[in-house]
Amino acid sequence: MTAEALVHPVRVPELAPALLPVIVQMREAMVASGSVTADDIDDVIGTLHDGDRLLSTYSPILVSARGRR
């Protein structure tokens, strides 16, 4: 049996178009739950808009395996 995994580094500002609408939509619920503050959310939004920072994350891991019985 063999397996391979694939993951890509992604710069955080490149994720902004996908993440910002979700953050904005869920903002009130997250603050109301007490899990984050409005300032925390503003910091995340600021980070997503900051193209000068070299922050990165990774894409989901794609794993493929093959083998025989």
mmCIF file as Biopython writes it, N, C-alpha, C and O atoms, coordinates in Angstrom:
data_model
#
loop_
_atom_site.group_PDB
_atom_site.id
_atom_site.type_symbol
_atom_site.label_atom_id
_atom_site.label_alt_id
_atom_site.label_comp_id
_atom_site.label_asym_id
_atom_site.label_entity_id
_atom_site.label_seq_id
_atom_site.pdbx_PDB_ins_code
_atom_site.Cartn_x
_atom_site.Cartn_y
_atom_site.Cartn_z
_atom_site.occupancy
_atom_site.B_iso_or_equiv
_atom_site.auth_seq_id
_atom_site.auth_asym_id
_atom_site.pdbx_PDB_model_num
ATOM 1   N N  . MET A ? 1  ? 0.835   -1.154 0.000  1.0 0.0 1  A 1 
ATOM 2   C CA . MET A ? 1  ? 0.000   0.000  0.000  1.0 0.0 1  A 1 
ATOM 3   C C  . MET A ? 1  ? 0.897   1.240  0.000  1.0 0.0 1  A 1 
ATOM 4   O O  . MET A ? 1  ? 1.941   1.253  0.652  1.0 0.0 1  A 1 
ATOM 5   N N  . THR A ? 2  ? 0.494   2.268  -0.723 1.0 0.0 2  A 1 
ATOM 6   C CA . THR A ? 2  ? 1.202   3.540  -0.712 1.0 0.0 2  A 1 
ATOM 7   C C  . THR A ? 2  ? 0.208   4.669  -0.458 1.0 0.0 2  A 1 
ATOM 8   O O  . THR A ? 2  ? -0.991  4.534  -0.705 1.0 0.0 2  A 1 
ATOM 9   N N  . ALA A ? 3  ? 0.722   5.757  0.028  1.0 0.0 3  A 1 
ATOM 10  C CA . ALA A ? 3  ? -0.126  6.919  0.280  1.0 0.0 3  A 1 
ATOM 11  C C  . ALA A ? 3  ? 0.665   8.179  -0.016 1.0 0.0 3  A 1 
ATOM 12  O O  . ALA A ? 3  ? 1.883   8.225  0.159  1.0 0.0 3  A 1 
ATOM 13  N N  . GLU A ? 4  ? -0.040  9.186  -0.463 1.0 0.0 4  A 1 
ATOM 14  C CA . GLU A ? 4  ? 0.562   10.477 -0.723 1.0 0.0 4  A 1 
ATOM 15  C C  . GLU A ? 4  ? -0.324  11.552 -0.124 1.0 0.0 4  A 1 
ATOM 16  O O  . GLU A ? 4  ? -1.545  11.404 -0.073 1.0 0.0 4  A 1 
ATOM 17  N N  . ALA A ? 5  ? 0.291   12.630 0.328  1.0 0.0 5  A 1 
ATOM 18  C CA . ALA A ? 5  ? -0.461  13.770 0.845  1.0 0.0 5  A 1 
ATOM 19  C C  . ALA A ? 5  ? 0.005   15.016 0.111  1.0 0.0 5  A 1 
ATOM 20  O O  . ALA A ? 5  ? 1.183   15.155 -0.219 1.0 0.0 5  A 1 
ATOM 21  N N  . LEU A ? 6  ? -0.925  15.911 -0.137 1.0 0.0 6  A 1 
ATOM 22  C CA . LEU A ? 6  ? -0.621  17.148 -0.834 1.0 0.0 6  A 1 
ATOM 23  C C  . LEU A ? 6  ? -1.195  18.317 -0.048 1.0 0.0 6  A 1 
ATOM 24  O O  . LEU A ? 6  ? -2.375  18.322 0.303  1.0 0.0 6  A 1 
ATOM 25  N N  . VAL A ? 7  ? -0.352  19.306 0.224  1.0 0.0 7  A 1 
ATOM 26  C CA . VAL A ? 7  ? -0.792  20.503 0.931  1.0 0.0 7  A 1 
ATOM 27  C C  . VAL A ? 7  ? -0.069  21.690 0.295  1.0 0.0 7  A 1 
ATOM 28  O O  . VAL A ? 7  ? 1.107   21.597 -0.056 1.0 0.0 7  A 1 
ATOM 29  N N  . HIS A ? 8  ? -0.780  22.794 0.152  1.0 0.0 8  A 1 
ATOM 30  C CA . HIS A ? 8  ? -0.198  23.981 -0.467 1.0 0.0 8  A 1 
ATOM 31  C C  . HIS A ? 8  ? -0.153  25.127 0.543  1.0 0.0 8  A 1 
ATOM 32  O O  . HIS A ? 8  ? -1.124  25.340 1.269  1.0 0.0 8  A 1 
ATOM 33  N N  . PRO A ? 9  ? 0.951   25.866 0.602  1.0 0.0 9  A 1 
ATOM 34  C CA . PRO A ? 9  ? 0.956   27.077 1.423  1.0 0.0 9  A 1 
ATOM 35  C C  . PRO A ? 9  ? 0.123   28.153 0.723  1.0 0.0 9  A 1 
ATOM 36  O O  . PRO A ? 9  ? 0.159   28.284 -0.500 1.0 0.0 9  A 1 
ATOM 37  N N  . VAL A ? 10 ? -0.616  28.909 1.507  1.0 0.0 10 A 1 
ATOM 38  C CA . VAL A ? 10 ? -1.471  29.960 0.971  1.0 0.0 10 A 1 
ATOM 39  C C  . VAL A ? 10 ? -1.241  31.222 1.786  1.0 0.0 10 A 1 
ATOM 40  O O  . VAL A ? 10 ? -1.280  31.181 3.016  1.0 0.0 10 A 1 
ATOM 41  N N  . ARG A ? 11 ? -1.001  32.343 1.112  1.0 0.0 11 A 1 
ATOM 42  C CA . ARG A ? 11 ? -0.860  33.612 1.832  1.0 0.0 11 A 1 
ATOM 43  C C  . ARG A ? 11 ? -2.213  34.031 2.373  1.0 0.0 11 A 1 
ATOM 44  O O  . ARG A ? 11 ? -3.227  33.903 1.686  1.0 0.0 11 A 1 
ATOM 45  N N  . VAL A ? 12 ? -2.233  34.526 3.588  1.0 0.0 12 A 1 
ATOM 46  C CA . VAL A ? 12 ? -3.483  34.885 4.252  1.0 0.0 12 A 1 
ATOM 47  C C  . VAL A ? 12 ? -4.306  35.892 3.442  1.0 0.0 12 A 1 
ATOM 48  O O  . VAL A ? 12 ? -5.513  35.689 3.308  1.0 0.0 12 A 1 
ATOM 49  N N  . PRO A ? 13 ? -3.718  36.976 2.888  1.0 0.0 13 A 1 
ATOM 50  C CA . PRO A ? 13 ? -4.551  37.908 2.123  1.0 0.0 13 A 1 
ATOM 51  C C  . PRO A ? 13 ? -5.264  37.266 0.928  1.0 0.0 13 A 1 
ATOM 52  O O  . PRO A ? 13 ? -6.307  37.759 0.500  1.0 0.0 13 A 1 
ATOM 53  N N  . GLU A ? 14 ? -4.723  36.187 0.392  1.0 0.0 14 A 1 
ATOM 54  C CA . GLU A ? 14 ? -5.377  35.492 -0.714 1.0 0.0 14 A 1 
ATOM 55  C C  . GLU A ? 14 ? -6.664  34.805 -0.262 1.0 0.0 14 A 1 
ATOM 56  O O  . GLU A ? 14 ? -7.532  34.510 -1.084 1.0 0.0 14 A 1 
ATOM 57  N N  . LEU A ? 15 ? -6.789  34.554 1.026  1.0 0.0 15 A 1 
ATOM 58  C CA . LEU A ? 15 ? -7.982  33.908 1.565  1.0 0.0 15 A 1 
ATOM 59  C C  . LEU A ? 15 ? -9.111  34.898 1.842  1.0 0.0 15 A 1 
ATOM 60  O O  . LEU A ? 15 ? -10.250 34.486 2.064  1.0 0.0 15 A 1 
ATOM 61  N N  . ALA A ? 16 ? -8.812  36.181 1.832  1.0 0.0 16 A 1 
ATOM 62  C CA . ALA A ? 16 ? -9.799  37.200 2.203  1.0 0.0 16 A 1 
ATOM 63  C C  . ALA A ? 16 ? -11.121 37.084 1.446  1.0 0.0 16 A 1 
ATOM 64  O O  . ALA A ? 16 ? -12.171 37.156 2.083  1.0 0.0 16 A 1 
ATOM 65  N N  . PRO A ? 17 ? -11.131 36.908 0.122  1.0 0.0 17 A 1 
ATOM 66  C CA . PRO A ? 17 ? -12.417 36.831 -0.569 1.0 0.0 17 A 1 
ATOM 67  C C  . PRO A ? 17 ? -13.308 35.681 -0.089 1.0 0.0 17 A 1 
ATOM 68  O O  . PRO A ? 17 ? -14.534 35.786 -0.141 1.0 0.0 17 A 1 
ATOM 69  N N  . ALA A ? 18 ? -12.715 34.611 0.368  1.0 0.0 18 A 1 
ATOM 70  C CA . ALA A ? 18 ? -13.505 33.472 0.848  1.0 0.0 18 A 1 
ATOM 71  C C  . ALA A ? 18 ? -13.893 33.627 2.315  1.0 0.0 18 A 1 
ATOM 72  O O  . ALA A ? 18 ? -14.990 33.231 2.708  1.0 0.0 18 A 1 
ATOM 73  N N  . LEU A ? 19 ? -13.012 34.194 3.122  1.0 0.0 19 A 1 
ATOM 74  C CA . LEU A ? 19 ? -13.249 34.255 4.560  1.0 0.0 19 A 1 
ATOM 75  C C  . LEU A ? 19 ? -14.050 35.468 5.026  1.0 0.0 19 A 1 
ATOM 76  O O  . LEU A ? 19 ? -14.856 35.355 5.949  1.0 0.0 19 A 1 
ATOM 77  N N  . LEU A ? 20 ? -13.842 36.621 4.403  1.0 0.0 20 A 1 
ATOM 78  C CA . LEU A ? 20 ? -14.499 37.836 4.876  1.0 0.0 20 A 1 
ATOM 79  C C  . LEU A ? 20 ? -16.026 37.753 4.905  1.0 0.0 20 A 1 
ATOM 80  O O  . LEU A ? 20 ? -16.626 38.153 5.903  1.0 0.0 20 A 1 
ATOM 81  N N  . PRO A ? 21 ? -16.675 37.254 3.860  1.0 0.0 21 A 1 
ATOM 82  C CA . PRO A ? 21 ? -18.145 37.174 3.938  1.0 0.0 21 A 1 
ATOM 83  C C  . PRO A ? 21 ? -18.636 36.300 5.088  1.0 0.0 21 A 1 
ATOM 84  O O  . PRO A ? 21 ? -19.657 36.607 5.702  1.0 0.0 21 A 1 
ATOM 85  N N  . VAL A ? 22 ? -17.929 35.228 5.383  1.0 0.0 22 A 1 
ATOM 86  C CA . VAL A ? 22 ? -18.318 34.336 6.474  1.0 0.0 22 A 1 
ATOM 87  C C  . VAL A ? 22 ? -18.121 35.030 7.818  1.0 0.0 22 A 1 
ATOM 88  O O  . VAL A ? 22 ? -18.975 34.945 8.701  1.0 0.0 22 A 1 
ATOM 89  N N  . ILE A ? 23 ? -17.001 35.710 7.965  1.0 0.0 23 A 1 
ATOM 90  C CA . ILE A ? 23 ? -16.722 36.414 9.216  1.0 0.0 23 A 1 
ATOM 91  C C  . ILE A ? 23 ? -17.764 37.499 9.457  1.0 0.0 23 A 1 
ATOM 92  O O  . ILE A ? 23 ? -18.285 37.628 10.565 1.0 0.0 23 A 1 
ATOM 93  N N  . VAL A ? 24 ? -18.069 38.277 8.423  1.0 0.0 24 A 1 
ATOM 94  C CA . VAL A ? 24 ? -19.050 39.351 8.552  1.0 0.0 24 A 1 
ATOM 95  C C  . VAL A ? 24 ? -20.428 38.782 8.889  1.0 0.0 24 A 1 
ATOM 96  O O  . VAL A ? 24 ? -21.135 39.323 9.739  1.0 0.0 24 A 1 
ATOM 97  N N  . GLN A ? 25 ? -20.804 37.699 8.227  1.0 0.0 25 A 1 
ATOM 98  C CA . GLN A ? 25 ? -22.114 37.085 8.461  1.0 0.0 25 A 1 
ATOM 99  C C  . GLN A ? 25 ? -22.237 36.537 9.887  1.0 0.0 25 A 1 
ATOM 100 O O  . GLN A ? 25 ? -23.306 36.620 10.492 1.0 0.0 25 A 1 
ATOM 101 N N  . MET A ? 26 ? -21.162 35.987 10.417 1.0 0.0 26 A 1 
ATOM 102 C CA . MET A ? 26 ? -21.213 35.346 11.727 1.0 0.0 26 A 1 
ATOM 103 C C  . MET A ? 26 ? -20.763 36.248 12.871 1.0 0.0 26 A 1 
ATOM 104 O O  . MET A ? 26 ? -20.791 35.832 14.029 1.0 0.0 26 A 1 
ATOM 105 N N  . ARG A ? 27 ? -20.353 37.463 12.568 1.0 0.0 27 A 1 
ATOM 106 C CA . ARG A ? 27 ? -19.785 38.373 13.560 1.0 0.0 27 A 1 
ATOM 107 C C  . ARG A ? 27 ? -20.657 38.516 14.808 1.0 0.0 27 A 1 
ATOM 108 O O  . ARG A ? 27 ? -20.184 38.298 15.924 1.0 0.0 27 A 1 
ATOM 109 N N  . GLU A ? 28 ? -21.916 38.880 14.627 1.0 0.0 28 A 1 
ATOM 110 C CA . GLU A ? 28 ? -22.795 39.121 15.771 1.0 0.0 28 A 1 
ATOM 111 C C  . GLU A ? 28 ? -22.991 37.865 16.617 1.0 0.0 28 A 1 
ATOM 112 O O  . GLU A ? 28 ? -23.002 37.938 17.845 1.0 0.0 28 A 1 
ATOM 113 N N  . ALA A ? 29 ? -23.144 36.719 15.964 1.0 0.0 29 A 1 
ATOM 114 C CA . ALA A ? 29 ? -23.335 35.468 16.701 1.0 0.0 29 A 1 
ATOM 115 C C  . ALA A ? 29 ? -22.087 35.098 17.497 1.0 0.0 29 A 1 
ATOM 116 O O  . ALA A ? 29 ? -22.187 34.621 18.627 1.0 0.0 29 A 1 
ATOM 117 N N  . MET A ? 30 ? -20.909 35.318 16.908 1.0 0.0 30 A 1 
ATOM 118 C CA . MET A ? 30 ? -19.669 34.991 17.617 1.0 0.0 30 A 1 
ATOM 119 C C  . MET A ? 30 ? -19.475 35.899 18.825 1.0 0.0 30 A 1 
ATOM 120 O O  . MET A ? 30 ? -19.090 35.433 19.897 1.0 0.0 30 A 1 
ATOM 121 N N  . VAL A ? 31 ? -19.741 37.202 18.654 1.0 0.0 31 A 1 
ATOM 122 C CA . VAL A ? 31 ? -19.599 38.133 19.770 1.0 0.0 31 A 1 
ATOM 123 C C  . VAL A ? 31 ? -20.637 37.819 20.849 1.0 0.0 31 A 1 
ATOM 124 O O  . VAL A ? 31 ? -20.320 37.834 22.038 1.0 0.0 31 A 1 
ATOM 125 N N  . ALA A ? 32 ? -21.869 37.536 20.437 1.0 0.0 32 A 1 
ATOM 126 C CA . ALA A ? 32 ? -22.937 37.224 21.397 1.0 0.0 32 A 1 
ATOM 127 C C  . ALA A ? 32 ? -22.638 35.961 22.192 1.0 0.0 32 A 1 
ATOM 128 O O  . ALA A ? 32 ? -23.033 35.855 23.353 1.0 0.0 32 A 1 
ATOM 129 N N  . SER A ? 33 ? -21.948 35.008 21.587 1.0 0.0 33 A 1 
ATOM 130 C CA . SER A ? 33 ? -21.634 33.762 22.288 1.0 0.0 33 A 1 
ATOM 131 C C  . SER A ? 33 ? -20.553 33.967 23.348 1.0 0.0 33 A 1 
ATOM 132 O O  . SER A ? 33 ? -20.392 33.147 24.252 1.0 0.0 33 A 1 
ATOM 133 N N  . GLY A ? 34 ? -19.820 35.065 23.225 1.0 0.0 34 A 1 
ATOM 134 C CA . GLY A ? 34 ? -18.754 35.335 24.186 1.0 0.0 34 A 1 
ATOM 135 C C  . GLY A ? 34 ? -17.440 34.662 23.849 1.0 0.0 34 A 1 
ATOM 136 O O  . GLY A ? 34 ? -16.480 34.770 24.612 1.0 0.0 34 A 1 
ATOM 137 N N  . SER A ? 35 ? -17.376 33.970 22.723 1.0 0.0 35 A 1 
ATOM 138 C CA . SER A ? 35 ? -16.146 33.266 22.369 1.0 0.0 35 A 1 
ATOM 139 C C  . SER A ? 35 ? -15.070 34.210 21.837 1.0 0.0 35 A 1 
ATOM 140 O O  . SER A ? 35 ? -13.880 33.905 21.919 1.0 0.0 35 A 1 
ATOM 141 N N  . VAL A ? 36 ? -15.482 35.357 21.291 1.0 0.0 36 A 1 
ATOM 142 C CA . VAL A ? 36 ? -14.541 36.371 20.817 1.0 0.0 36 A 1 
ATOM 143 C C  . VAL A ? 36 ? -15.129 37.753 21.090 1.0 0.0 36 A 1 
ATOM 144 O O  . VAL A ? 36 ? -16.325 37.901 21.340 1.0 0.0 36 A 1 
ATOM 145 N N  . THR A ? 37 ? -14.266 38.748 21.036 1.0 0.0 37 A 1 
ATOM 146 C CA . THR A ? 37 ? -14.742 40.123 21.171 1.0 0.0 37 A 1 
ATOM 147 C C  . THR A ? 37 ? -14.800 40.770 19.790 1.0 0.0 37 A 1 
ATOM 148 O O  . THR A ? 37 ? -14.237 40.253 18.825 1.0 0.0 37 A 1 
ATOM 149 N N  . ALA A ? 38 ? -15.480 41.894 19.713 1.0 0.0 38 A 1 
ATOM 150 C CA . ALA A ? 38 ? -15.533 42.633 18.448 1.0 0.0 38 A 1 
ATOM 151 C C  . ALA A ? 38 ? -14.132 43.063 18.032 1.0 0.0 38 A 1 
ATOM 152 O O  . ALA A ? 38 ? -13.818 43.084 16.842 1.0 0.0 38 A 1 
ATOM 153 N N  . ASP A ? 39 ? -13.284 43.409 19.007 1.0 0.0 39 A 1 
ATOM 154 C CA . ASP A ? 39 ? -11.903 43.793 18.695 1.0 0.0 39 A 1 
ATOM 155 C C  . ASP A ? 39 ? -11.114 42.625 18.102 1.0 0.0 39 A 1 
ATOM 156 O O  . ASP A ? 39 ? -10.294 42.824 17.206 1.0 0.0 39 A 1 
ATOM 157 N N  . ASP A ? 40 ? -11.357 41.414 18.596 1.0 0.0 40 A 1 
ATOM 158 C CA . ASP A ? 40 ? -10.695 40.225 18.033 1.0 0.0 40 A 1 
ATOM 159 C C  . ASP A ? 40 ? -11.059 40.065 16.563 1.0 0.0 40 A 1 
ATOM 160 O O  . ASP A ? 40 ? -10.195 39.805 15.724 1.0 0.0 40 A 1 
ATOM 161 N N  . ILE A ? 41 ? -12.322 40.218 16.263 1.0 0.0 41 A 1 
ATOM 162 C CA . ILE A ? 41 ? -12.784 40.067 14.884 1.0 0.0 41 A 1 
ATOM 163 C C  . ILE A ? 41 ? -12.195 41.169 14.008 1.0 0.0 41 A 1 
ATOM 164 O O  . ILE A ? 41 ? -11.789 40.910 12.875 1.0 0.0 41 A 1 
ATOM 165 N N  . ASP A ? 42 ? -12.148 42.392 14.525 1.0 0.0 42 A 1 
ATOM 166 C CA . ASP A ? 42 ? -11.544 43.487 13.766 1.0 0.0 42 A 1 
ATOM 167 C C  . ASP A ? 42 ? -10.071 43.218 13.487 1.0 0.0 42 A 1 
ATOM 168 O O  . ASP A ? 42 ? -9.579  43.568 12.414 1.0 0.0 42 A 1 
ATOM 169 N N  . ASP A ? 43 ? -9.358  42.607 14.425 1.0 0.0 43 A 1 
ATOM 170 C CA . ASP A ? 43 ? -7.951  42.252 14.210 1.0 0.0 43 A 1 
ATOM 171 C C  . ASP A ? 43 ? -7.810  41.230 13.085 1.0 0.0 43 A 1 
ATOM 172 O O  . ASP A ? 43 ? -6.910  41.339 12.253 1.0 0.0 43 A 1 
ATOM 173 N N  . VAL A ? 44 ? -8.692  40.245 13.058 1.0 0.0 44 A 1 
ATOM 174 C CA . VAL A ? 44 ? -8.651  39.227 11.994 1.0 0.0 44 A 1 
ATOM 175 C C  . VAL A ? 44 ? -8.938  39.873 10.646 1.0 0.0 44 A 1 
ATOM 176 O O  . VAL A ? 44 ? -8.246  39.596 9.666  1.0 0.0 44 A 1 
ATOM 177 N N  . ILE A ? 45 ? -9.940  40.723 10.588 1.0 0.0 45 A 1 
ATOM 178 C CA . ILE A ? 45 ? -10.276 41.402 9.328  1.0 0.0 45 A 1 
ATOM 179 C C  . ILE A ? 45 ? -9.106  42.272 8.874  1.0 0.0 45 A 1 
ATOM 180 O O  . ILE A ? 45 ? -8.791  42.316 7.684  1.0 0.0 45 A 1 
ATOM 181 N N  . GLY A ? 46 ? -8.465  42.961 9.810  1.0 0.0 46 A 1 
ATOM 182 C CA . GLY A ? 46 ? -7.298  43.766 9.464  1.0 0.0 46 A 1 
ATOM 183 C C  . GLY A ? 46 ? -6.160  42.922 8.917  1.0 0.0 46 A 1 
ATOM 184 O O  . GLY A ? 46 ? -5.482  43.331 7.976  1.0 0.0 46 A 1 
ATOM 185 N N  . THR A ? 47 ? -5.950  41.768 9.488  1.0 0.0 47 A 1 
ATOM 186 C CA . THR A ? 47 ? -4.903  40.863 9.009  1.0 0.0 47 A 1 
ATOM 187 C C  . THR A ? 47 ? -5.203  40.382 7.598  1.0 0.0 47 A 1 
ATOM 188 O O  . THR A ? 47 ? -4.296  40.276 6.772  1.0 0.0 47 A 1 
ATOM 189 N N  . LEU A ? 48 ? -6.462  40.092 7.315  1.0 0.0 48 A 1 
ATOM 190 C CA . LEU A ? 48 ? -6.825  39.633 5.980  1.0 0.0 48 A 1 
ATOM 191 C C  . LEU A ? 48 ? -6.629  40.723 4.928  1.0 0.0 48 A 1 
ATOM 192 O O  . LEU A ? 48 ? -6.375  40.419 3.762  1.0 0.0 48 A 1 
ATOM 193 N N  . HIS A ? 49 ? -6.742  41.966 5.323  1.0 0.0 49 A 1 
ATOM 194 C CA . HIS A ? 49 ? -6.565  43.073 4.381  1.0 0.0 49 A 1 
ATOM 195 C C  . HIS A ? 49 ? -5.127  43.554 4.262  1.0 0.0 49 A 1 
ATOM 196 O O  . HIS A ? 49 ? -4.817  44.362 3.386  1.0 0.0 49 A 1 
ATOM 197 N N  . ASP A ? 50 ? -4.256  43.073 5.120  1.0 0.0 50 A 1 
ATOM 198 C CA . ASP A ? 50 ? -2.885  43.550 5.158  1.0 0.0 50 A 1 
ATOM 199 C C  . ASP A ? 50 ? -2.004  42.743 4.216  1.0 0.0 50 A 1 
ATOM 200 O O  . ASP A ? 50 ? -1.518  41.673 4.581  1.0 0.0 50 A 1 
ATOM 201 N N  . GLY A ? 51 ? -1.800  43.247 3.019  1.0 0.0 51 A 1 
ATOM 202 C CA . GLY A ? 51 ? -0.998  42.540 2.021  1.0 0.0 51 A 1 
ATOM 203 C C  . GLY A ? 51 ? 0.493   42.596 2.294  1.0 0.0 51 A 1 
ATOM 204 O O  . GLY A ? 51 ? 1.258   41.858 1.672  1.0 0.0 51 A 1 
ATOM 205 N N  . ASP A ? 52 ? 0.928   43.461 3.218  1.0 0.0 52 A 1 
ATOM 206 C CA . ASP A ? 52 ? 2.353   43.603 3.504  1.0 0.0 52 A 1 
ATOM 207 C C  . ASP A ? 52 ? 2.872   42.537 4.465  1.0 0.0 52 A 1 
ATOM 208 O O  . ASP A ? 52 ? 4.078   42.301 4.534  1.0 0.0 52 A 1 
ATOM 209 N N  . ARG A ? 53 ? 1.988   41.903 5.193  1.0 0.0 53 A 1 
ATOM 210 C CA . ARG A ? 53 ? 2.426   40.896 6.152  1.0 0.0 53 A 1 
ATOM 211 C C  . ARG A ? 53 ? 2.641   39.573 5.436  1.0 0.0 53 A 1 
ATOM 212 O O  . ARG A ? 53 ? 1.904   39.231 4.511  1.0 0.0 53 A 1 
ATOM 213 N N  . LEU A ? 54 ? 3.625   38.853 5.856  1.0 0.0 54 A 1 
ATOM 214 C CA . LEU A ? 54 ? 3.950   37.583 5.214  1.0 0.0 54 A 1 
ATOM 215 C C  . LEU A ? 54 ? 3.334   36.412 5.962  1.0 0.0 54 A 1 
ATOM 216 O O  . LEU A ? 54 ? 3.973   35.378 6.155  1.0 0.0 54 A 1 
ATOM 217 N N  . LEU A ? 55 ? 2.104   36.583 6.373  1.0 0.0 55 A 1 
ATOM 218 C CA . LEU A ? 55 ? 1.410   35.504 7.067  1.0 0.0 55 A 1 
ATOM 219 C C  . LEU A ? 55 ? 0.946   34.471 6.059  1.0 0.0 55 A 1 
ATOM 220 O O  . LEU A ? 55 ? 0.521   34.814 4.955  1.0 0.0 55 A 1 
ATOM 221 N N  . SER A ? 56 ? 1.028   33.222 6.436  1.0 0.0 56 A 1 
ATOM 222 C CA . SER A ? 56 ? 0.544   32.174 5.547  1.0 0.0 56 A 1 
ATOM 223 C C  . SER A ? 56 ? -0.081  31.062 6.372  1.0 0.0 56 A 1 
ATOM 224 O O  . SER A ? 56 ? 0.129   30.951 7.579  1.0 0.0 56 A 1 
ATOM 225 N N  . THR A ? 57 ? -0.836  30.266 5.694  1.0 0.0 57 A 1 
ATOM 226 C CA . THR A ? 57 ? -1.450  29.092 6.295  1.0 0.0 57 A 1 
ATOM 227 C C  . THR A ? 57 ? -1.372  27.986 5.242  1.0 0.0 57 A 1 
ATOM 228 O O  . THR A ? 57 ? -0.711  28.151 4.216  1.0 0.0 57 A 1 
ATOM 229 N N  . TYR A ? 58 ? -2.024  26.897 5.483  1.0 0.0 58 A 1 
ATOM 230 C CA . TYR A ? 58 ? -1.961  25.788 4.545  1.0 0.0 58 A 1 
ATOM 231 C C  . TYR A ? 58 ? -3.346  25.375 4.107  1.0 0.0 58 A 1 
ATOM 232 O O  . TYR A ? 58 ? -4.314  25.479 4.861  1.0 0.0 58 A 1 
ATOM 233 N N  . SER A ? 59 ? -3.426  24.909 2.890  1.0 0.0 59 A 1 
ATOM 234 C CA . SER A ? 59 ? -4.683  24.397 2.365  1.0 0.0 59 A 1 
ATOM 235 C C  . SER A ? 59 ? -5.036  23.099 3.089  1.0 0.0 59 A 1 
ATOM 236 O O  . SER A ? 59 ? -4.190  22.507 3.758  1.0 0.0 59 A 1 
ATOM 237 N N  . PRO A ? 60 ? -6.280  22.663 2.954  1.0 0.0 60 A 1 
ATOM 238 C CA . PRO A ? 60 ? -6.616  21.346 3.515  1.0 0.0 60 A 1 
ATOM 239 C C  . PRO A ? 60 ? -5.720  20.268 2.893  1.0 0.0 60 A 1 
ATOM 240 O O  . PRO A ? 60 ? -5.293  20.383 1.744  1.0 0.0 60 A 1 
ATOM 241 N N  . ILE A ? 61 ? -5.453  19.248 3.657  1.0 0.0 61 A 1 
ATOM 242 C CA . ILE A ? 61 ? -4.582  18.166 3.181  1.0 0.0 61 A 1 
ATOM 243 C C  . ILE A ? 61 ? -5.392  17.204 2.321  1.0 0.0 61 A 1 
ATOM 244 O O  . ILE A ? 61 ? -6.448  16.720 2.727  1.0 0.0 61 A 1 
ATOM 245 N N  . LEU A ? 62 ? -4.882  16.941 1.143  1.0 0.0 62 A 1 
ATOM 246 C CA . LEU A ? 62 ? -5.489  15.955 0.250  1.0 0.0 62 A 1 
ATOM 247 C C  . LEU A ? 62 ? -4.649  14.688 0.345  1.0 0.0 62 A 1 
ATOM 248 O O  . LEU A ? 62 ? -3.462  14.697 0.018  1.0 0.0 62 A 1 
ATOM 249 N N  . VAL A ? 63 ? -5.261  13.608 0.789  1.0 0.0 63 A 1 
ATOM 250 C CA . VAL A ? 63 ? -4.552  12.337 0.950  1.0 0.0 63 A 1 
ATOM 251 C C  . VAL A ? 63 ? -5.135  11.327 -0.007 1.0 0.0 63 A 1 
ATOM 252 O O  . VAL A ? 63 ? -6.353  11.166 -0.089 1.0 0.0 63 A 1 
ATOM 253 N N  . SER A ? 64 ? -4.272  10.652 -0.727 1.0 0.0 64 A 1 
ATOM 254 C CA . SER A ? 64 ? -4.719  9.560  -1.584 1.0 0.0 64 A 1 
ATOM 255 C C  . SER A ? 64 ? -3.932  8.302  -1.220 1.0 0.0 64 A 1 
ATOM 256 O O  . SER A ? 64 ? -2.741  8.367  -0.918 1.0 0.0 64 A 1 
ATOM 257 N N  . ALA A ? 65 ? -4.599  7.185  -1.250 1.0 0.0 65 A 1 
ATOM 258 C CA . ALA A ? 65 ? -3.950  5.905  -0.934 1.0 0.0 65 A 1 
ATOM 259 C C  . ALA A ? 65 ? -4.361  4.868  -1.969 1.0 0.0 65 A 1 
ATOM 260 O O  . ALA A ? 65 ? -5.454  4.925  -2.533 1.0 0.0 65 A 1 
ATOM 261 N N  . ARG A ? 66 ? -3.482  3.943  -2.200 1.0 0.0 66 A 1 
ATOM 262 C CA . ARG A ? 66 ? -3.799  2.855  -3.131 1.0 0.0 66 A 1 
ATOM 263 C C  . ARG A ? 66 ? -3.147  1.577  -2.615 1.0 0.0 66 A 1 
ATOM 264 O O  . ARG A ? 66 ? -2.083  1.600  -1.997 1.0 0.0 66 A 1 
ATOM 265 N N  . GLY A ? 67 ? -3.795  0.506  -2.881 1.0 0.0 67 A 1 
ATOM 266 C CA . GLY A ? 67 ? -3.282  -0.758 -2.424 1.0 0.0 67 A 1 
ATOM 267 C C  . GLY A ? 67 ? -4.132  -1.913 -2.959 1.0 0.0 67 A 1 
ATOM 268 O O  . GLY A ? 67 ? -5.111  -1.695 -3.673 1.0 0.0 67 A 1 
ATOM 269 N N  . ARG A ? 68 ? -3.753  -3.120 -2.613 1.0 0.0 68 A 1 
ATOM 270 C CA . ARG A ? 68 ? -4.471  -4.316 -3.066 1.0 0.0 68 A 1 
ATOM 271 C C  . ARG A ? 68 ? -4.727  -5.202 -1.872 1.0 0.0 68 A 1 
ATOM 272 O O  . ARG A ? 68 ? -3.982  -5.189 -0.892 1.0 0.0 68 A 1 
ATOM 273 N N  . ARG A ? 69 ? -5.774  -5.957 -1.967 1.0 0.0 69 A 1 
ATOM 274 C CA . ARG A ? 69 ? -6.048  -6.955 -0.930 1.0 0.0 69 A 1 
ATOM 275 C C  . ARG A ? 69 ? -5.298  -8.210 -1.184 1.0 0.0 69 A 1 
ATOM 276 O O  . ARG A ? 69 ? -5.408  -9.162 -0.411 1.0 0.0 69 A 1 
#
